[in-house]
Amino acid sequence: MRLAKSIEGRSESSSDNIAPVVFVVDDDVSVRESLESMIRFAGLRTETFASAHDFLRHPRAMVPNCLVLDVSLPDLSGLDLQNLIASERTDMPIIFLTGYGDVPMTVRAMKAGAVEFFTKPFDDEVLLGAIRLALERSRVALSEHAETKEIEDRYASLSTRECQVMGLVVSGLLNKQVGGELGISEITVKAHRGRVMRKMNARSLADLVTMAARLRLACAEMATSRQ
């Protein structure tokens, strides 16, 4: 217990801006308080809300996080809230709670990306296990987002010609073929290619191809960008 309280104290101090957070949305105050107590005792930071609209007014978390969400809410339902935030908060796994689960509801929630669906009353340790897994999934997603943003920033630093060369190179063309496509010499292509590799911090062609895939840019689009 002393260890849990010690961890809890750290998460509520100046480290709040980096500590994982568990959001709880439930209109039943007794459930909210019970969940808050359980999560805090486990050494995790939590913030609770009585409605979907209250939650939506809260700034988006940029730390590992998850949402423990009741299906039945006084404004938007939990499933409606899930649909609303699914595309823009991919780093926030959702764990559903309900007092009356049914198969179609569970299937709908899981297909939309929910990580777990619990019917009340639930086992505290099982729920905490799901929360920890959700926070780890969030951490991985945030890390991937940060890596993609770094690649996007590098790509934005390329000149128009460098973008064209990169697009043709990752499509599999040889330097001579790239030169033919762009109307420039093979030596000039090699110079542009070298700058692309340095600016993109790519150690090999395979690295560059992987980065292009992370950017989700079609080779043709990359080759004609910024024209």
Residue pairs with C-beta under 8 A, 6 or more apart in sequence:
1 41
3 43
4 41
4 42
4 43
7 43
8 40
8 41
8 43
8 44
8 45
10 19
11 19
11 43
11 44
11 45
12 45
16 45
17 63
18 63
19 45
19 63
20 44
20 45
20 63
20 64
20 65
20 135
20 138
20 139
21 44
21 45
21 46
21 47
21 61
21 63
21 64
21 65
22 39
22 44
22 45
22 46
22 47
22 65
22 66
22 67
22 68
22 131
22 135
23 46
23 47
23 48
23 49
23 55
23 58
23 61
23 65
23 66
23 67
23 68
23 92
24 32
24 35
24 36
24 39
24 46
24 47
24 48
24 49
24 67
24 68
24 69
25 48
25 49
25 50
25 51
25 52
25 54
25 55
25 67
25 68
25 69
25 70
25 73
25 78
25 81
26 32
26 35
26 48
26 50
26 68
26 69
26 70
26 73
26 97
27 50
27 51
27 70
27 72
27 73
27 74
28 70
29 50
31 70
31 97
31 120
32 48
32 50
33 48
35 46
35 48
35 68
36 46
36 48
38 124
38 127
38 128
39 46
39 128
39 131
40 46
42 128
42 131
44 131
44 135
47 58
49 55
49 58
50 74
51 73
51 74
51 75
51 76
52 73
52 75
52 76
52 77
52 78
52 80
52 81
53 75
53 76
55 67
55 81
56 81
56 84
56 85
60 89
61 92
62 142
63 142
64 91
64 135
64 136
64 138
64 139
64 142
65 91
65 92
65 135
65 138
66 92
66 93
66 94
66 95
66 115
66 131
66 134
66 135
66 137
66 138
67 92
67 93
67 94
67 95
68 95
68 97
68 127
68 131
69 78
69 81
69 82
69 94
69 95
69 96
69 97
70 78
70 96
70 97
70 98
71 77
71 78
71 79
71 96
71 97
71 98
71 101
71 105
71 109
72 78
72 98
72 99
73 81
76 84
78 96
78 98
78 109
79 105
79 108
79 109
79 112
82 94
82 96
82 109
82 112
82 113
82 114
83 112
85 92
86 112
86 113
90 141
91 138
91 141
91 142
91 145
92 138
93 113
93 114
93 115
93 134
93 135
93 137
93 138
94 109
94 113
94 114
94 115
94 134
95 114
95 115
95 116
95 117
95 118
95 127
95 130
95 131
95 134
96 109
96 114
96 116
96 117
96 118
97 118
97 119
97 120
97 122
98 105
98 117
98 118
98 119
98 120
99 119
99 120
100 119
101 117
101 118
101 119
105 117
106 117
109 117
110 117
115 130
115 133
115 134
115 137
116 130
116 134
118 126
118 127
118 130
147 214
148 214
148 215
151 200
151 211
151 214
151 215
152 215
154 199
154 200
154 201
154 211
155 163
155 166
155 200
155 211
155 215
157 199
158 166
158 196
158 199
158 200
160 225
160 226
160 227
161 182
161 192
162 192
162 195
162 196
162 199
163 222
163 223
163 225
163 226
164 182
164 222
164 223
164 224
164 225
165 178
165 182
165 189
165 192
165 193
165 196
166 196
166 200
166 208
166 212
166 222
167 212
167 217
167 219
167 220
167 221
167 222
167 223
167 224
167 225
168 177
168 178
168 181
168 182
168 219
168 223
169 178
169 193
169 196
169 205
169 208
170 205
170 208
170 209
170 212
170 219
170 222
171 219
171 220
171 223
173 181
175 186
175 189
175 190
175 193
176 186
176 189
178 189
178 193
179 185
179 186
179 188
179 189
181 223
182 189
196 202
196 208
197 208
200 207
200 208
200 211
202 208
202 211
212 219
212 222
215 222
217 225
